Amino acid sequence: MYPSRTVFLGVLGLVAAGAPARVEAQSGVDFGFRGGVSVATASIGSETFDKSNRTGFAGGVFLDYEAGVIGFQAGAQYMKKGVDLDLGSVVHEFDLAYLEIPAVLKVGIPLGVLKPSVFGGVGFGFNTGCDNGGVDCADQVKGTELSGIAGADLALYLGSASLWADARYHFGLQDVADASAVVSDLKNRSWTLQAGIGFHLGG
């Protein structure tokens, strides 16, 4: 038997031997950390302005509960949002930062050590900063925001640990512009792509 085939069969045997414990880990609670990139823009009531995206960091902690096909996930994460607005005579570069508390309901299909899921829910955000081209603009945005969340993730269970890939779309459900802002009816929009690691807590 060729050495490469021997190694392959050996690895396959180890995976098969560990599979029951790993599949069992798909039920219960995982606590984890994740991070990645946020690509943000915004919708504006009149939609008469030219807009462009802003890219920043997104990341935090999560608590994931799985019970077969159904699951639930909540967490806390720092997110960069914002938008570049070309008003003709001047460009406003709104760089927004939020501490967001997301909670989503999940539906997934266990596939051995893998579990792909889709989810939907809401996120409640606390504004932690606003910068407009180097000028503080905290007085132009509201202190909180409510967002809808839709997305999908993929978990790879490795016994007591798990690896995660997560993609989600955040869409603002309320106007975040204050009365003194240069625009009105501004709702954040953003995509986040993140990867992370979880640790099984039992269940």
Secondary structure, 3 states (H helix, E strand, C coil): CCHHHHHHHHHHHHHHHHHHHHHHCCCEEEEEEEEEEEEEEEEECCCCCEEECEEEEEEEEEEEEEECCEEEEEEEEEEEEEEEEECCCCEEEEEEEEEEEEEEEEEECCECCEEEEEEEEEEEEEEEEEEECCEECHHHECCEEEEEEEEEEEEEEECCEEEEEEEEEEEECCCCECCCCCCCCEEEEEEEEEEEEEEEEEC
